[in-house]
Amino acid sequence: MRKITLVFLISFVLTQILRSQFPSKSARIGNDTIAKVGNKTVTVRDFIERYELTIWQGKERKNQVDKNKLEFLYSMIAEKLLALKGLELGLDKNPEVERAIQQTEKLLVLDALYKQEIKNKVNVSEKEIIEALPKYNTEVELHYIVAETKNLADSLWGLLKSGEDFDSLMAKIGQKNNIEKLRWGEIYEPIEKVVYEYLSVGEIYQPIQVDSLWYIIRLANKTSKFGLSPDEIESAKSQVRKIIQERKERQRFVEFVNEFGKGKMLKVDAQLLKLLYTEINNLVEKKKYVRRAENISVYPLALLRDDFLDIKSKLANYLDHYFLKGDSFNRTLDYVIDQISFKGFVLHSDRQSVGGTLNNLLKTIINEEFLAFEGYRRGLDKSPDVLKDMEMWRDAYLAYAVKKMLLDSLKFSNFISAEELLKSYSTTKGEVWEIKIQEILVDDIELADSILKLVKSGYDMGELAKKFTKREWARENEGIIGYVLSTQLGEIGQIASTLEIGEVYGPFYTDEGYSIFKLIDKRKPKDTLYVVNYDTFSVILNRLIASLAEKYDVSVKPEVLKSVEVTYINTIVVRFLGFNNRILAVPLLERNVDWLRFMKRKKLPVP
């Protein structure tokens, strides 16, 4: 059943997050450089934006915040290095990458137009806030009945007027749980006006239409807050400002769209529309049949990316034909199919038809194309905010394309043994093994010598690792690392692969400290496609990143990074854009720090 609360979609503004989390430092250090990657830089603002708005394993652990920040920074650097490689290879011209870049840019241009024409033309006065504040500080308890038609609503209203008890009627029609405790700003505006201006506690109001439904409301209770502290008052005023801003934006949005849409028209090619509808409908019916045969729920039913690729293959002869034709621009069938795929084709029940859903999607797409055309005409794709955001997204898409190309190239290498392929990328001589080791890593040579003596005298190495090793994650596993390819552990891996099982070696100096390690087991890499595609992929990828880091002379400023304050909230944030669009606030970032092991010049601090 549909509830009467509203969810406001608020556009994300980075500066607000910076100010709220780092009020004393954001203005000063926001543009400070943390790292340089060729002609690219990573500023404090760049780092905070990515770190705070995406998920990162272990972010919630306060005792490893410095390690998390450094690993995250190196993963950002790896992304930028791969993006530079992608540009070298011309992957920005790859059709899949081009589509992703163009779609993201279009959404950001639309958002810039929204800010220019709607958001920036709305002001909220202090008087409006003060007038709304008493309502916001008053919580109401509403009992409500929902009817799908006016006739049903009138019939129920007639029963209430003739003396039927409201709560009894709610229970009789199966709506006894329609009870909400809300405050001003959380209720549909037509209902809100009635509740706060016309009803007293215990009174019932006649049916109110909201969208396609009818509501009968009873005000069950009303509670006002008094004696608020100055901080609570300021917080309430801030929320009221946001609510009024949202409402004024919606009103301005309607005005702008009505003004902007006058005289604009796009023609839809009837033949192509029929072909597209037929293919979509065939796929939908096929999915319904399969689900019913497997006795699983039919809805929600969505067409996925592979479904749209299938549609494209069946309509290959028509993809270059213009589906939308206008005076200023045309759009091909290929483009329109991509837009439908981006928007998502979903049926939620039998009441939704394929034709109706397709029609609604096409209306949205047509409106967006007009608005986007206007945004580009105004040069909003060259605005500083759009250019900055696009640099981040373009790097992410290019890095992904390089990794995909690398992985795809390995899929055809299964006729080469895994060992042979690994040898060709190894900087060491001799055989490549999968090894399992137990390690204790410390900073002090004297402590390392003492630990080695204890191990040789019979002390349990696992217990010593839990107490002394500096690798936080390894303590929980008694210092055990494995199975990994010997090439992935650099010189330690090279040495360990030559040891006998059970043999202890050390102390061995590395950039991270002094290592004492024992070979627990070693085995030949399996000559399978899995090893080739994943273990080898990791080695090759990290060697590539390391070589790019040396080519582009990567540098970092750990002292600047250390001064950056971060939160411990682990979440993925969605950015709501103008004209009802949304994307992830920032691209997801893969953890990638192993490339540091493959650098010849050890000049970067290791996490």
N, C-alpha and C positions, 0 to 999 in steps of 0.2 A: 504494500500500500504506500502511496506517495505521501511523504511527510511535508509539513508546512514550513520547515526551515530552509533557509537559503545558504548555499556555500558560495562565498565570494572568491573570484579568481583574481588574485593580486599579482600584477607584474613584478617580477623580481628586479630590484635595483641594487647593484653591488655596493654602491657607496653607502647605502643604508646599513647593510650588514657590517661593513667595515667600521662605520661609526658606532654601531651598537656594541660590537665586540671589542674594538680597539679604539675607544674614544680619544685616548691621549696620544696614540702613536700613529694612527692611520694616515693622518694628513702629512706627517713628517716623513715617514718611511715608505709610504705607498709606492713611490717610484724608484726607490733604491734598488740596485741590481744585485740579485743573489747569484746568478750564473750567466755566463756567456757561451753561446753555441754558434760559432761562425759569426754570421751577421745578425743572429737572433739573440735576444736577451730574455731572461726570466726575472721579472721584478717581484718585489714583495707582494704587490697587488695581484700579479698573475698567480703567484704561489698560493696565497690565501684563497683566491677565488676557486682554484681547482681543489685544494685540500679540504676546504670547509663544505663544499657542495657535492661531494661524492663519497662513496663508501671506500674504506681502506682497512684491510684486515689488521686488527690490533690497535686501531686508532683510540679505542676507549681505554687502553692501558696507559695510565699516567706515568708509570715508571719507565716507559720506553718512548717517551714523546720525542726526544732528540733523534733517536734511531729512526722512528717513523718519518719524521720530517726529512731526514737526509735521504732515506730510501725513496720517499715520494719525489723529492727533487731530482734524484738520479733517474727515476722513471720518466719524469717530465723531459729531462735532457735526452734520454733515449728516444722518446717520441719525436723530439725536434730533429735529432740526428737522422732518424729514418725518414722524416719528412723531407729533409734536404736531399737524401738519396732518392726519394721518390721524384723530386723535381729533376734531378740529374737524369733519371730514367724516362722522364716525360710522362709519368703516371697521372699528372694533373689533366692530361688529355684522354685518359682512359674513360670510356663512356660511363661506366658504373661510378667512378669517382666524380666525373663531371656532373652527373645527375645529383649525387649527394650534395656536392658543393653548391650547385645552383639552387636546389630546394632549400637548403639552410639559409643561403643568402636571401632568397625570396621572402622567407618568413621573417628574417631580421629587418628587411626593407619595409615589410608590412608593419612591423612593430614600430619602426622609426616614423612611418606615416601616421600611425595611431597616436604616437606621442605628440607629433607636430599638430595634428588637426583636432585631437580630442583631449588627451591628457593635459597638454600645456595650455589649453583654452578653458580649463575648469579651475575655479578658485573656491576655497572654502573660507568663509569669514569667521572671526572669533564669535560674532553674535550668533551665527548658526550653530556653532558648537555649544555655546552656553545654553541656548534654547533646547537643544536635544539632550543635554547631559542628564536632567532629571529622569527622562524616559529611559535612557541607557542604564541608569542606576536602579531601575525598577524591574524586578523579575516578575513575570506573569505565568500562571499555570493555566493552560488551555486544554479543554476537552473538545474534541471536534469529530464531526461526522462528514465523510466524504461520499459524494454521489457522482456517478459518471455522466448523468444526463440531468437536464433542467427539470424534466417531468418527475424524475425520482426525487430530486432535491425538494421540489414543491410538495410532493406527497409526504415526505418525511417532516417537512416544516409544518404541514397541516396537522399531523399527529401531535407534534409538540405544542402547537397553539391550542389544541383541544384538550390538553392536560397530560399527555404522555410524559413520563419522567425521562429526562435526557439520558441519564446513565443506564436506565433500563433499556431504552431504545438502542443505545450503543451496543449493549450486550446482545440484544435480540438480533441485530444485523451483523454480528461478528466483528464489531469495531471497538470492543471495550478497552483495547490497549492504546487507543488514539489519545494519549495524554502527553503533553509536552510542557516542560518548564523552560521558558525562553526569556530573552530580554530584547529590547529595541535593537533592530539591526539584524536579527536572526529570523525574522518572520517575513513572509511575502507582504509587500507594501500595502496592497488593498486591505488585507486582514489586519495588518499592524495599525493602520489608521483607525479602524473600527475599535480595536482592542484598547488603544491608548486614549482615544478621544471620545468614544461614545458609550462604552460599556462600563457598568459597575460590577463589582464582584457578585456572582450568581446569575447575572443576566445572560440571555441568549440572543444572538443576532441572526437575522434572516439569511438565506443562502447567498454566498458571495462567489462569483465566478473568478477563478484563477486559471489561466490557460484553458485547458479543455475540461477541467473538473470544477465541481461545486462544493463549497464548504459551509457547514453550519457550525458556528463557534459558540462555546459557553466559556465565560471568564470565571474560572473556579477560584482563583486566588491572586493576590497582588502584594508583593513585598518590596519595599523601598529600602535602600541602604542610606544610612546617615552617619555622620561623624567620620568621614573618610580622612585619611592622612593626606598631606600635600603630595606625596609620591603616588598614592592611589588616585587622587584627583587628576594628576598629570597623565597617568596611564589611561584613565577612562577618557580623558579629552583626546588623547592620541587615537584611541579606538573609534571614537565618534567621528573624528576628522576623516579616518579611512572609510567609514561607512558612507558618510555624506559624499566624499570624493567619488566612491564607486557608483553611487546613485546618479550623481551629476554626469559622470562619464557615460553611463548607459543612456541617459537622456540626450547628451551631446552626440553619442554614437548614432542614435536613430535619426537625429537632425542631419548629421553629416551624410549618412548613407542615402537619405531621401534627396538631399541636394545634389550629391555627387552622381546618383544614378539616373538623373533626368536626361532623357534622350540617348542613353547608351544602350546598345543592342549588339548581341552576338548571335549569328545564325548557327544552328546545330544541323549537321549533315544527317538527314533522316535515314539514309541507307546505312551509314556507319553506326548510327545509334541502334538501329534494328539488329545489325550484326553483333554489336557489343552486348546488347541485352540478351540476345539468344545464347551467346557463349557463357555469360554469367549465369543465366537461368539454368542452362544445362549442368553447369558445375554445382550449383546449389541443389538441384534435384538429385544429382548423383550422390552428394554428401548426405542428403536426407535419407536416401534409400539405404546407403551403407550403415548409417547410424541406427536406423530402425531395424535392419537385419541383425546388427550386433546388439540390439536391445539396450542402447545407451541413449541418453538425452539428446534430442535433436538441437535444442537451443541452449545457449547462444551459438549461432552458426556463422563463422567468419571465413572469408576467402583470404588465403595467405599469399606470401610473396611468390611461392612456386606456382600457385594457381594462376596468378596474373602472368607469369612467364609462359604458362601453358596457353593462356588466352592469346598472348602475343604470337606464339608460334603458329596458332591456328588462323590468326588474322595477319600473318606476315606480309601478304600482298597489299594490305591496306594501311600499314603503319605510317607510311609517309604522307597519306592523304590528310587533308585538313578536316578535322572534326568540328572545330569552332572557327567561324569566319567573321571578321569584323572589319571596320574601316581602318583601325589603327594596327591591329595585329591578328595573326591566325595561330591556331594551335593544332598540332597533328594528333591523330588517333594514338600514336605511341606516347606522346606527352600526356594526354588525358588519362590513359590507362595507368601511367606512373602516378598521376595525381590521385586517382581513386585508390591505388595501392597505398600511397602515403597516408591518405585520410582514413582508410580502413573501411571495408565493406562488411557490415555485421547485421545479421537479422537476430532479433531477440525473442520473437514469438511468431506464431502463425498470422497474427494481425498485421505484421509487416510484410509487404509484398516486395518482390525483387524490383519491379518497375518503379514503385514509390520510393524505395531506398536509393535506387540509381538516380532518379529524378532529383531528389534532395541533395545528393552529393554533387551532381552536375550544377545545380544552382549555386552551391557554395563555391565550387571551383570557378565558375564564371565570374561571380562577384570578386573573388580573390584576384583573378587575372586582371580585371579592370583596375582594382586598387593597386596591385603590384606594378602594373604599367605606369600608373600615376607616380608611384614612389620612385621608380627608375627614371621617369621623366624629370623628376625634381632632383635627381642626382643623389638620392639618399643612400645608395649603395656605396658612395664615396664619403659618407659622414664618418667622423672619427670612431664613434661607438660601433658602427657596423664593421668598419675595417678591422678594429681590434678584435671583435668577436670572431670574425671570419678567419683571422690569422690562426686563432686557437683551433677552430673547427677544421680548417684546411690542413693543418699539421696532423690532426688526429686521423683524418681520412687518408692522407698520403702515407702515414706510418702504417695504418691498417693495410693499405694496398701493397706496400713493400713486403709485409709479413705474409700476406696471402699469396703473392707471387712466388716468394721463397718456398712456402709450403707446397704450393702447386707443383713447383719444379721438382720437389723431392718425391712426389707421388709416382713419378715415372722412373724412379731410380731403384726399384725393388729388384732389378736384375743384377745390381751390384750388391755384394754382401755388405751388411751393416759395418762390419769391421773395416773393410776396404774404404768405404766412404768416409768413415770417421778418421782413418789414418790420413786421408788426403787433406783433412782440415786441421790435423793436430800439429802443434808446434814442437811436440816431443817426438823422439824416435822410439821405436819399439812397439809393443802391442798395446791395444786399448782394452781396458777391462771395465766391468761394472764392479765397483768396490763398496764395501761397507766398513766404515771406520768408527772408532770411538775417540773423541778428542777432548782435551782440556786446553783452553786458550786463556792465557793470562798476560798482564802487561809487564810484569817484573821478572827479570832473568833469574834472580836468586830464588824467588818463589817457584819458578818453573823447575829449577834444579832440585829443589826440595821435594816437589811433587813427584818428579821422576824417580827419586830415590825411594819414596814411599811406595810407588807402583811396583818397582823392581823388588822391593822387600815383601810384597804380597798384599798390600792394601788394595781394596776393591776400587777399580778405576771409576766405576759408575758413581760410587758414593763421593769420591773426590771431585768428579765432574759436577755433581749437583751442588757442591759447596763452593767450588773455586772458578769454574769456567765463566768467562765473561759473556758468552752467548746465552742470552736469556732463554731463547726458545729451546736451546739444547739441554738446559738444566733439567727440564721436565722429562727428557728422554735419556738421562744419564750420559749426555754427550754423544749419543750415537747419531751418525749421519750415514744415510744410505738407504737403498742402493742408488749410487749415482755413477755416471761415467767418470773414469779417472781424469779425462780431459777437462771435466767441469770443476775440478778442485785444483787446477793449476799445478804448481810444483809439489804441493802436498799430495795430490792425486798421482803425480808421476812417481814420487818416492814410494807411496803406499802400494802401488801396483807391483813394485819389485820386492816387497817384503813377503815373508812367510806368514801364513795365518797365525795370529796370536802374538806376532812380533811387535814390539813397542819401539817407537822412534822419537827422538827429540832431545832437548828443546830445539825447535826449528823456527827461525825468525821469519816473520811475514810482516806486511804492512799493518796487520791488525794486532800483532803482539807475538808472544812466544807460544808455539803450539807443541803439545805432546800428543801423539796419536798412536793408536794400535789398530792393526788390520784385523778386522773380525772375519771378513770373508771376501772372496773375489770370484768372479765368474765371467765367462765370455759373453759379450752382448749377443742376444738372440738375433739370428739372421732373419728378421721379420720386418714387414712393412711398418709395424708399430715403432720399432726402434729407429728405422730410417726416418719416419715422418715426425716423430716427436723428440726423442733423445737427440738425434742428429740435428733436427731443426733448431733446438735450443742452443746447441754448440755453435752452429753456423751463424745463427742470428746474433748471438752475443759476440762472436768474433767480428762480425760485420759492424756492429755498433761500436766496439772497441776501436776498430780501424778508423771509423768515421770520427770518433772522439779525438783521435790523434791528428787526423787530417784537418779538422776544423778547430783544433786547439781549444778544447773545452776548459773552462775555468770556473771555479765556484768560490763563494765568499762565505765560509762556514760561520764566521762571526756575525754576519748579517742574518743568516738563517737562524742561528741560535737565539737572536733577539726577537724573532717573530713569535708572538703569542698566538696559540691556536686553542680551539675547543676540543673536547673529546667525544663529540656527538658523531656517531657513525650512521649516516643516512644518505640516501640519494634524493636530490632536490630537483623538482620539475619547475621549469621557468614558464610562466604563463605570458604569452605574447598578445599584442593587440589583435583585434578581429578574431578572437576565440581560437587562437592557435597555441600550441605548446610544444616545447622540446625539453630535453634534459638541460639543466642549468649549465652544465659543462660536460664534455665528453668523458666517458668512463676511461680510467687509466689502468693499464695492466702493470703489476709489479714487475720491474725489470732492473735489477742491480747486478746480476751475475756478470755482465759485460766488463765490470771493473777488474775482474780476475784476469782478463785476457789483454789488458793494456800493457804495452811494453814499458812505457814510462810511468812509473808508479808515483803520480803526483797529486792524486785526488784523495781526500780523506775517505776512509772506508766505514760504512755503517757498523 
